[in-house]
Amino acid sequence: PGASFGGGGGGGGGMDPFSMMFQQGGMGGSGMMGSMGGMPGGQGMRMNMGGPGGMSGMRQSATKPAPPRYDAIPPGTVVSLKGLVNASDRNGDRGVVKQYIPSSGRYVVVLEDSDDTMSVKASNLLQHVHVRIHDIQSQPELNGKTGTIIAWNPGKERYAIYVMALEKVVSLKPGNVVLEAGTCAQLTGLSSRPELNGKWGTIKDWIRESNKYDVQLSAQQVIRIKVENMRV
């Protein structure tokens, strides 16, 4: 599984199937609804859909989705446990984030190979997310390769990255590890805006030229910070 990155623009990647379907007119004005108009009774179908109990009725009864969070690790993210004191035997165990509980600031994690769940703080989780290696002078052959974070060494402040194409693990500084758009990470080491240290935000884009991220902190706030100032 590769990572998709924008070179200062969007997230890259191919067109999603829904966009393709709409462009081909499968459900567009010239497609499905247009065909209905050409069929006997087609016009009547369109009019009736807006009546009581029709499409507008369905819209009104639909529950309003919760606003998106930009400060929480998304459900479905693969993680491992670290730094647990009371359950130290669980450190290193892998699992999947099930949900975030805002009231406690904890995550419900379903542990691998079992139905057990644990409620843990973000500081006790390491996200096994996809990354792209960038700007390594000593080993330029690694640049552009994709991999997965498998460990964090707090003493050396380096990630252990499994590089798929090379089938080996390399140890890299955060400044050489570009996280995928959509990854939620913690801000750290900011000297110009220390009040933001410890907060979490979602990466929108990576700007190659400056090696910085655009990070969404809330629906209204996006900031631009160096790659080395985001940790998972």
BELGI-V401689 format. One record per helix or strand of 3 or more residues. SS is the DSSP state (a for helix, b for strand). FROM is the first residue (numbers start at 1). LEN is the number of residues. If there is no record, write none. Layout:
# BELGI-V401689
SS|FROM|LEN ; SS|FROM|LEN
This chain:
# BELGI-V401689
a|17|7 ; a|32|7 ; a|42|8 ; a|55|7 ; b|78|4 ; a|88|3 ; b|94|8 ; b|106|6 ; b|117|5 ; a|122|3 ; b|125|3 ; b|130|4 ; a|140|3 ; b|146|8 ; b|158|6 ; b|168|6 ; a|174|3 ; b|177|3 ; b|184|4 ; a|194|3 ; b|200|8 ; b|212|5 ; b|222|5 ; a|227|3
